[in-house]
């Protein structure tokens, strides 16, 4: 099934307007990081969202050319491309302003995403004879659910198309007491569709809960896949080495304290020969140190970046330079990220490096 793409300024603004009115949850994502926020206000040219992250994360995490946001809308989970515009104010509080997307896309291939990890939840349903039956919840989506009876052969008394009354005590805040239609019955398993559609407030709460579970599932799968790729890479002679191109032993010491979980961090001089030798050994990530912003330093790093090319990702790491010029240079050099290493760096840089390594973990090609 192809992804559903929503176009048209009026339609998109209507959807985003509802999200703002409901203070809906949204997830901001880059190729390497994920942040949680909420919609606040829709302007003619921008969206105001809650600042749910540190100033460091806003500065270096959201200024990514591939920034996107995801959010639940009725039974859909929509995603749009955006960019950070700057800061704003809503109801006396500071906000982040992001650009309006030109399209919204529902990339969930199934009609509704089903949460399988629901825990032990006992549900009840009654048939046309008003007989009450109990079962265990197997999965749930904004559009329906699947039950498993521990004792009864449901197929013996429920037929596809039968109308049922259903009670699902999902959470303290989400208690579904509604009607449904049996869409699939086999032995002790019953699949139902909520008919009619759940009331708007209840549907919103359920969709938000399913959306959060889907994000957790995505993250768990990504971590497992990255760990598997890492193990395969090690067996086949791959590398997780992080190389700092710098003359500064002080920066090296700072990074080793900042990245305690990256044991294969080493420093080499920022020369073409040292870079070529490092590339020959296999490198997972380069950190290119820019000490200041003078023209000669920029030219030298741009030359090194051209040598790296697409052989490995690299981050531009600045000291004694403002973030604006550093980001401009990083974009020009096609770096995967940029970061100003101040006297008291926070934990964000560690998350960024780990995210880049996870994303770029690949099985080495057979020679």
Protein Blocks (a to p, Z undefined) as FASTA:
>chain_A
ZZdddehjklmmmmmmmmmmnopacddddfkbccddddfbdcfkbccdddfbdfklmmmm
mmcfkbccdddehjbccddddddfbdcdeehiacddddddfbdcdfbfbfbdcdfbgoja
ddddddfkopacddddfbdcfkbccdddfkbcfklmpcehiacdddddfblmlccddddd
dfbdchjbccddddddddfklmmmmmmmmmmmmmmmmmmmmmmmmmmmmmmmmmnopafb
dcdddfbfklmmmmmmmmmmlmkbccddddfklmmmmmmnopabdcdddedjbfklmmmm
mmmmmmnmmmbccddddehiafklmmmmmmmnopabdcdddfbdcfklmmmmmmmmmmmg
ccdddZZ
